[in-house]
Amino acid sequence: MVYSDAMAGAKQISEKQVRRSVTLPSVVANQIAGMAKQRRLSDNRLLVELIEQGIEARKQKEKAFFSLAERFRAATNPEEVKRLGDELGRFVFGE
């Protein structure tokens, strides 16, 4: 394979990596090690994937909440208002 300057430029454009140090409970660390071994990934790569998935899940949940809030504000039928209000309550306070 020939390494060209174009390839070097693409590497420089990629996101900068930042080193972080975290302390994990031993139970979580053991789960990470087991999952990483099963998927044949490094512990670090698995942690990055899990964090990315968690961030995406949080964004989706936030998006769903605002969609529900908008439907609640736009609702005119009292039964629908109550149902959507109950859903919002579960969203906020859990169940």
C-alpha positions in Angstrom: 0.0 0.0 0.0 1.2 3.4 -0.9 0.9 6.1 1.8 0.1 9.4 0.2 -0.1 13.0 1.6 -3.9 12.9 1.0 -4.2 10.0 3.5 -2.1 12.0 6.1 -4.4 15.0 5.7 -7.5 12.8 6.3 -5.9 11.5 9.5 -5.3 15.1 10.7 -8.9 16.1 10.1 -10.3 13.4 12.3 -11.4 14.3 15.8 -8.7 14.9 18.4 -8.7 12.2 21.1 -8.6 13.2 24.7 -7.3 11.0 27.4 -9.5 10.6 30.5 -9.1 8.6 33.6 -12.1 7.1 35.4 -12.5 4.8 38.4 -14.9 2.0 37.9 -16.5 -0.2 40.5 -15.0 -3.6 40.3 -18.3 -5.2 39.3 -18.6 -2.8 36.4 -14.9 -3.3 35.4 -15.4 -7.1 35.4 -18.5 -6.7 33.2 -16.6 -4.5 30.8 -13.7 -7.0 30.6 -16.1 -9.9 30.0 -18.0 -8.0 27.3 -14.8 -6.8 25.6 -13.4 -10.3 25.6 -16.6 -11.7 24.1 -16.7 -9.2 21.4 -12.9 -9.3 20.9 -12.4 -5.6 21.6 -10.2 -3.8 23.9 -11.7 -2.6 27.2 -11.2 1.0 26.1 -12.9 0.5 22.7 -15.9 -1.1 24.4 -16.0 1.8 26.9 -16.0 4.3 24.0 -18.8 2.4 22.3 -20.9 2.2 25.5 -20.5 5.9 26.2 -21.4 6.8 22.6 -24.5 4.6 22.8 -25.4 6.2 26.1 -25.1 9.7 24.7 -27.2 8.7 21.7 -29.9 7.2 24.0 -30.0 10.3 26.1 -30.4 12.5 22.9 -33.3 10.2 21.7 -35.0 10.4 25.1 -34.7 14.2 25.2 -36.1 14.3 21.6 -39.0 12.1 22.6 -39.7 14.2 25.7 -39.9 17.4 23.7 -42.1 15.8 21.1 -44.4 14.6 23.8 -44.4 18.1 25.4 -45.3 19.6 22.1 -48.2 17.2 21.6 -49.4 18.0 25.1 -49.3 21.8 24.4 -51.2 21.3 21.1 -53.8 19.0 22.5 -57.4 20.3 22.9 -59.3 17.2 23.8 -59.5 16.9 27.7 -59.0 13.2 27.6 -55.9 13.5 25.4 -54.6 16.3 27.6 -54.9 14.0 30.7 -53.3 11.1 28.9 -50.4 13.1 27.6 -50.0 14.8 31.0 -49.8 11.4 32.6 -47.2 10.3 30.1 -45.2 13.5 30.8 -45.4 12.8 34.5 -44.0 9.3 34.0 -41.3 10.7 31.8 -40.3 13.2 34.4 -40.7 11.2 37.6 -40.4 7.7 36.3 -42.5 4.7 37.2 
